[in-house]
């Protein structure tokens, strides 16, 4: 089974939030949806952190990893 993309997990999380906001689910189903939503939220957060880390570093011409810094115009 392949891992879901960030976008797929966000869509699923949004659907869960909509169902919970409607309020027409049983308590047991609401708890189950809430748990699924929390797991999806954590997965999305972890994926964003991993991407952020990748963007914070760049590989320079010598193959060394250095912190990413924007070049400011003088």
PLY file of the C-alpha trace (Angstrom):
ply
format ascii 1.0
element vertex 74
property float x
property float y
property float z
element edge 73
property int vertex1
property int vertex2
end_header
0.00 0.00 0.00
1.48 3.34 -1.06
1.74 6.30 1.27
-0.79 9.07 0.72
0.39 12.44 -0.49
0.17 15.55 1.63
-2.70 16.80 -0.52
-4.65 13.53 -0.17
-4.26 13.58 3.61
-5.34 17.24 3.78
-8.47 16.47 1.72
-9.30 13.57 4.03
-8.73 15.77 7.09
-11.00 18.48 5.67
-13.73 15.88 5.04
-13.46 14.70 8.65
-13.71 18.26 9.96
-16.82 18.86 7.83
-18.49 15.71 9.16
-17.72 16.65 12.74
-18.98 20.20 12.22
-22.27 18.87 10.86
-22.81 17.21 14.22
-24.87 14.37 12.80
-22.58 11.54 13.88
-22.83 9.32 16.93
-20.47 9.90 19.84
-18.54 6.72 18.99
-18.15 7.78 15.36
-17.14 11.30 16.40
-14.40 9.89 18.62
-13.19 7.63 15.82
-13.20 10.53 13.33
-11.39 12.73 15.82
-8.64 10.10 16.27
-8.28 9.74 12.49
-8.13 13.51 12.15
-5.43 13.82 14.78
-3.33 11.16 13.04
-3.77 12.87 9.66
-2.88 16.23 11.22
0.32 14.76 12.69
1.26 13.15 9.36
0.74 16.44 7.52
2.76 18.33 10.13
5.60 15.80 9.90
5.64 16.05 6.10
5.77 19.85 6.26
8.63 19.73 8.76
10.59 17.36 6.51
10.09 19.66 3.52
11.04 22.68 5.61
14.28 20.95 6.63
15.06 20.18 2.98
14.49 23.82 2.06
16.64 25.06 4.95
19.70 23.40 3.46
21.21 23.52 0.04
24.14 21.66 -1.39
26.87 23.99 -2.57
29.26 23.37 -5.47
31.71 21.49 -3.23
28.97 19.03 -2.19
28.74 20.51 1.30
25.38 21.11 2.88
24.96 24.69 4.01
22.05 26.60 5.52
19.88 28.25 2.92
20.11 32.05 2.88
18.37 34.46 0.56
20.73 36.66 -1.40
19.91 40.28 -0.66
20.42 42.85 -3.35
22.79 45.68 -2.51
0 1
1 2
2 3
3 4
4 5
5 6
6 7
7 8
8 9
9 10
10 11
11 12
12 13
13 14
14 15
15 16
16 17
17 18
18 19
19 20
20 21
21 22
22 23
23 24
24 25
25 26
26 27
27 28
28 29
29 30
30 31
31 32
32 33
33 34
34 35
35 36
36 37
37 38
38 39
39 40
40 41
41 42
42 43
43 44
44 45
45 46
46 47
47 48
48 49
49 50
50 51
51 52
52 53
53 54
54 55
55 56
56 57
57 58
58 59
59 60
60 61
61 62
62 63
63 64
64 65
65 66
66 67
67 68
68 69
69 70
70 71
71 72
72 73
